[in-house]
Amino acid sequence: MLGSSSTTVKSLPLKRRLCFLLKLVCFVSSVLIFCEFLIYYVVIFQCRWPDVKSGAPMSEKETSASVLKAIILADTHLLGEIKGHWLDKLRREWQMERSFQTALWLLQPDIVFILGDVFDEGKWSSPQAWADDVRRFWKMFRHSVFTELVVVAGNHDIGFHYEMTTYKVNRFEKVFNFTSGKLITRKGINFVLVNSVAMEGDGCAVCRTSEAKLVALSHKLNCSQQKPNYSNQRCSDVEKLPASEPILLQHYPLYRKSDAECTGEDSAPPEEKNIPFKEKYDVLSQEASQKLLWWFQPRLILSGHTHSACEVLHAGKIPEISVPSFSWRNRNNPSFIMGSITPTDFSLQKCFLPFESRVFAIYCAAGALLVILVLAHVQLLTPPFYFAQRLISKHKAV
């Protein structure tokens, strides 16, 4: 009887230790699940599709049928085998995958546009490395048949102009079905995809082909926007497109001197805003920019490349939105654009992703609390309650 009682007493500390260990595991698991999974739902759930102004009131059913819901993001920069550390790859790709999949599930867009620099090393990757990068991309950015994904080429995908070859352009086009001067029309809305890397203006083979397609498409769009009674022999045999002013999608922004006029929490840092942009490297040349504006007279231009947000007006009336990078490797506060678009109007809203600094702060706070709990449990740190209780006992004894 005495032996049984002694065994029970000895087993109590073991049970307490196991119970404490279980609590620690639950605490650590909860922090991990929140920071690596739930936080994306908490943050993106707060984003709402913007309303489009309409002259005549429409029912909810008519609105959903006529408004195209588009998500626009840029510069994912999936790391390659040369410069990408495996831990950096794992972390950044998990963040982007969770953000993208959560956004699809919560927001249910009709179409998603990625404005170039999908890969970080596409400009020099071998066929094997390219195939691996593509495989990881489709895993991260998988989507249902109800959502369309459209990708534009960037300089890191096919190389800067002096690195760009027909081989690199063709392998990108094969994977993403992209060609410069390609028109995508959805719900009567015209989107023009531009290979801005090929707008060098020096007559290179890829540049000539790209510009010829853009000129031909410009002619089609201009003819389609003429009034029905308009008589022009040049337009008589041209295929008619929806008479909606186009939206340009490209990687390089149109020419601007710098980001000095850009504002917002995700614009360029103050120390970078006044650095002059280099034509054909940071932005398109003035000549190429004027060509695109003259050819298409777009109602909106969406671009990436700078990794920071900016909004500028060209010719005093044509807005261009530079979309910041979608990767935490480039920004502490990545975001994407949500657009509600009709053939005659559009409304844009930014959706921020979790700030990495905040996630890091949560981990630090949880780690500090974990250390305190462990030290208190092993009695290396006296809990405040017991410390106060001992002081009171000593005071009473005196």
C-alpha positions in Angstrom: 0.0 0.0 0.0 2.8 2.3 1.0 4.8 1.5 -2.2 1.7 2.3 -4.4 1.3 5.6 -2.7 5.0 6.4 -3.2 4.8 5.6 -6.9 1.8 7.9 -7.3 3.7 10.8 -5.6 6.7 10.2 -7.9 4.5 10.2 -11.0 3.0 13.6 -10.2 6.1 15.7 -11.3 6.3 13.7 -14.5 2.7 14.4 -15.3 3.2 18.1 -14.6 6.2 18.2 -16.9 4.3 16.4 -19.7 1.4 18.8 -19.2 3.7 21.8 -19.3 5.4 20.4 -22.5 2.0 19.9 -24.1 1.1 23.5 -23.3 4.3 24.8 -24.8 3.8 22.7 -28.0 0.2 24.1 -28.3 1.5 27.7 -27.8 4.3 27.4 -30.4 1.9 25.7 -32.9 -0.7 28.4 -32.4 1.9 31.1 -33.1 3.2 29.3 -36.2 -0.3 28.7 -37.6 -1.3 32.3 -37.1 1.9 33.8 -38.6 2.3 31.4 -41.5 -1.3 30.8 -42.4 -4.2 32.6 -40.6 -2.6 36.1 -40.8 -3.1 36.2 -44.6 -6.8 35.6 -44.1 -7.0 38.2 -41.4 -5.3 40.9 -43.5 -6.8 40.2 -47.0 -10.3 39.7 -45.6 -10.3 43.5 -45.0 -9.8 44.3 -48.7 -12.9 45.2 -50.7 -13.6 45.5 -54.4 -14.0 49.2 -55.3 -17.2 50.4 -56.7 -17.4 51.7 -60.3 -19.3 54.9 -60.9 -22.2 54.4 -63.3 -24.5 56.9 -64.8 -27.6 54.6 -64.5 -28.3 52.5 -61.4 -27.7 48.8 -61.9 -28.9 45.8 -60.0 -26.4 43.6 -58.2 -26.8 40.9 -60.9 -26.2 43.4 -63.7 -23.2 44.8 -61.9 -21.5 41.4 -61.4 -22.1 40.6 -65.1 -20.7 43.8 -66.5 -17.9 44.5 -64.2 -14.6 42.7 -64.6 -12.8 42.0 -61.3 -9.1 42.0 -61.9 -6.1 41.6 -59.6 -2.9 43.2 -60.7 0.5 42.3 -59.2 4.1 42.6 -60.3 7.7 41.6 -59.7 7.4 38.3 -57.9 11.1 37.5 -58.6 11.1 33.8 -58.0 14.7 33.0 -57.0 16.8 30.8 -59.2 19.6 28.3 -58.6 22.5 30.7 -58.9 21.7 33.6 -56.5 18.8 32.0 -54.5 19.6 30.6 -51.1 17.3 27.6 -50.3 16.0 29.2 -47.1 15.3 32.5 -48.8 13.5 30.6 -51.6 11.4 28.6 -49.1 10.4 31.6 -47.1 9.5 34.0 -49.9 7.7 31.5 -52.1 5.6 30.3 -49.1 4.7 33.9 -48.4 3.7 34.6 -52.0 1.8 31.3 -52.4 -0.2 31.8 -49.2 -1.0 35.4 -50.2 -2.1 34.5 -53.7 -4.1 31.5 -52.8 -5.8 33.4 -49.9 -6.6 36.3 -52.3 -8.1 33.9 -54.8 -10.3 32.2 -52.2 -11.5 35.4 -50.5 -11.8 37.8 -53.5 -12.6 35.4 -56.4 -11.3 37.6 -59.2 -12.2 37.0 -62.9 -8.6 37.6 -64.1 -5.1 38.1 -62.6 -2.4 40.1 -64.4 1.3 39.7 -63.4 3.3 42.6 -64.9 6.7 41.0 -65.5 9.8 39.9 -63.6 8.1 36.6 -62.7 11.5 35.0 -62.3 14.7 36.5 -60.9 17.1 34.6 -63.2 15.2 33.9 -66.4 17.6 36.2 -68.2 20.5 33.6 -67.8 18.9 30.4 -66.5 19.7 27.1 -68.1 16.9 25.0 -69.6 16.9 22.7 -66.5 16.8 25.7 -64.1 14.1 27.3 -66.3 11.9 24.2 -66.1 12.3 24.0 -62.3 11.4 27.7 -61.9 8.4 27.3 -64.2 7.2 24.2 -62.2 7.5 26.2 -58.9 5.6 29.1 -60.4 2.6 27.0 -61.5 2.5 25.4 -58.0 2.5 28.8 -56.3 0.1 30.5 -58.7 -2.3 27.6 -59.3 -5.8 28.7 -60.0 -9.2 27.4 -60.9 -10.7 27.4 -64.4 -12.9 30.3 -63.3 -9.9 32.6 -62.9 -7.7 33.6 -65.8 -4.0 34.3 -65.3 -2.2 36.6 -67.8 1.6 37.2 -67.5 3.7 40.0 -69.2 7.4 39.7 -69.8 9.9 41.6 -67.8 13.7 42.2 -68.1 14.5 39.5 -65.5 12.4 37.0 -67.5 14.0 37.5 -71.0 16.9 39.7 -70.2 17.6 43.4 -70.6 17.6 44.5 -74.2 21.3 43.7 -74.7 20.7 40.2 -73.2 17.4 39.5 -74.9 17.4 36.8 -77.5 14.8 35.1 -79.7 15.3 31.9 -77.7 14.6 33.5 -74.4 11.6 35.4 -75.7 10.2 32.2 -77.4 10.5 30.0 -74.3 8.7 32.7 -72.2 6.0 33.0 -74.9 5.6 29.2 -75.0 5.0 28.9 -71.2 2.7 32.0 -70.8 1.2 32.3 -74.2 2.5 35.9 -74.3 3.3 38.0 -77.3 3.9 41.7 -77.5 1.0 43.4 -79.1 -1.4 40.8 -78.0 -5.0 41.9 -77.4 -7.1 40.4 -74.6 -10.8 41.4 -74.6 -12.9 40.4 -71.6 -16.5 41.7 -71.0 -15.9 44.3 -73.8 -12.7 45.6 -72.2 -9.5 45.8 -74.3 -6.2 45.0 -72.7 -3.0 45.4 -74.7 0.1 43.4 -73.6 3.3 45.2 -74.3 6.9 43.7 -74.3 8.4 46.9 -73.0 11.9 45.4 -73.1 11.6 45.3 -76.9 10.8 49.1 -77.1 14.4 50.0 -77.4 13.9 51.7 -80.8 17.2 50.4 -82.3 15.6 48.2 -84.9 16.7 44.8 -83.4 14.9 41.8 -84.8 12.7 41.3 -81.7 12.0 45.0 -81.5 10.9 45.3 -85.1 8.5 42.4 -84.8 7.1 43.7 -81.5 6.6 47.2 -82.8 5.0 45.9 -86.1 2.4 44.0 -84.0 1.7 47.0 -81.9 1.2 49.3 -84.9 -1.2 46.8 -86.5 -3.2 46.4 -83.3 -3.3 50.2 -82.9 -4.8 50.5 -86.3 -7.5 47.9 -85.4 -8.4 49.6 -82.2 -8.5 53.1 -83.7 -10.8 51.9 -86.5 -13.1 50.2 -84.0 -13.5 53.4 -82.0 -14.7 55.4 -85.0 -18.4 56.3 -85.2 -20.6 53.9 -87.3 -21.2 56.5 -90.0 -17.5 57.3 -90.2 -16.1 56.7 -93.7 -12.5 55.7 -94.0 -11.2 53.3 -96.7 -8.3 52.3 -94.5 -10.8 50.8 -92.0 -13.1 49.2 -94.5 -11.5 45.7 -94.2 -10.4 45.9 -90.6 -11.8 43.5 -88.0 -14.0 45.4 -85.6 -13.1 45.2 -81.9 -15.1 46.5 -78.9 -15.0 50.3 -79.0 -13.5 50.5 -75.6 -10.3 52.6 -75.0 -7.6 50.1 -74.2 -5.7 49.5 -71.0 -1.9 49.0 -71.5 -0.1 46.3 -69.4 3.7 46.4 -69.4 6.7 45.9 -67.2 8.7 49.1 -67.7 6.9 52.3 -66.7 6.6 55.1 -69.3 9.2 57.8 -69.1 9.3 60.0 -65.9 12.3 61.8 -64.5 12.2 60.1 -61.1 9.8 59.1 -58.3 10.1 62.5 -56.6 6.3 63.2 -57.1 5.2 59.7 -55.9 3.4 59.5 -52.6 2.0 56.9 -50.3 3.4 54.5 -47.7 4.5 52.1 -50.4 6.2 54.6 -52.6 10.0 54.7 -52.9 12.0 55.5 -49.8 12.8 59.2 -49.3 16.5 58.7 -50.1 15.7 57.1 -53.5 12.9 59.4 -54.7 15.1 62.1 -56.2 17.5 59.7 -58.0 17.0 60.4 -61.7 15.7 57.5 -63.8 17.8 56.1 -66.6 15.9 55.8 -69.9 15.7 52.2 -71.3 16.8 50.9 -68.0 14.5 52.2 -65.2 11.8 53.6 -67.5 11.1 53.6 -71.2 12.7 56.2 -73.4 10.7 59.4 -74.1 10.4 58.4 -77.7 9.0 54.9 -76.9 6.6 56.4 -74.3 5.3 58.9 -76.9 4.8 56.1 -79.4 2.7 54.1 -77.1 0.6 57.1 -76.0 0.1 58.1 -79.7 -0.7 54.6 -81.0 -3.2 53.6 -78.4 -4.5 56.7 -76.5 -5.0 54.4 -73.5 -7.4 55.2 -70.6 -5.0 53.5 -68.1 -1.5 52.2 -68.0 -0.3 49.6 -65.5 3.4 48.9 -65.0 5.9 47.4 -62.6 9.7 47.2 -62.5 10.4 49.9 -59.8 9.2 47.7 -56.9 7.5 50.9 -55.5 4.1 52.4 -56.0 3.6 55.6 -58.0 0.8 57.3 -59.8 1.5 59.8 -62.6 -0.6 61.5 -65.3 0.7 61.5 -68.9 -0.4 64.3 -71.2 -2.4 65.6 -68.3 -5.1 63.0 -68.6 -3.8 59.4 -68.9 -3.1 57.8 -65.5 -0.3 55.3 -65.0 -0.1 53.2 -61.9 3.2 51.6 -61.0 2.4 48.4 -59.1 4.8 47.6 -56.2 6.6 44.3 -55.9 4.6 41.3 -54.6 7.7 39.8 -52.9 8.8 40.4 -49.3 12.3 40.1 -50.5 11.9 43.5 -52.2 9.5 45.2 -49.7 8.4 45.1 -46.1 4.8 45.9 -47.2 4.0 44.2 -50.5 0.6 44.7 -52.1 -1.5 44.2 -55.1 -4.1 46.2 -57.0 -7.8 45.3 -57.1 -9.6 46.7 -60.1 -13.3 46.9 -60.9 -13.3 47.6 -64.7 -16.1 48.2 -67.3 -15.8 49.1 -71.0 -16.1 52.8 -70.1 -14.8 53.2 -66.5 -12.6 51.7 -63.8 -11.9 51.9 -60.1 -8.8 50.7 -58.4 -8.1 49.8 -54.8 -4.8 48.7 -53.1 -4.7 45.6 -50.9 -1.8 45.4 -48.6 -0.3 42.1 -47.5 1.0 41.4 -43.9 3.9 43.6 -43.0 6.9 41.4 -42.5 8.2 43.6 -39.6 4.9 42.9 -37.7 5.2 39.1 -38.3 8.8 39.3 -37.0 7.6 41.3 -33.9 4.9 38.7 -33.2 7.6 36.0 -33.3 9.9 38.0 -31.0 7.2 38.6 -28.5 6.1 34.9 -28.5 9.8 33.8 -28.2 10.3 36.1 -25.2 7.1 34.9 -23.5 8.2 31.3 -24.2 11.6 31.9 -22.5 9.9 33.5 -19.4 7.5 30.5 -19.1 10.2 28.0 -19.3 12.4 29.8 -16.8 9.5 30.2 -14.4 8.6 26.5 -14.8 12.1 25.3 -13.9 12.2 27.9 -11.1 15.2 29.7 -12.5 12.9 32.8 -12.7 10.6 33.5 -9.8 7.1 34.3 -11.1 5.9 37.8 -9.9 3.0 36.3 -8.1 5.2 34.1 -5.9 7.7 36.9 -5.4 5.0 39.2 -4.1 3.6 36.4 -1.9 7.0 35.8 -0.3 7.4 39.5 0.4 4.0 39.6 2.1 4.9 36.5 4.2 8.2 38.1 5.4 6.5 41.3 6.3 3.9 39.5 8.4 6.7 37.5 10.1 8.4 40.7 11.1 
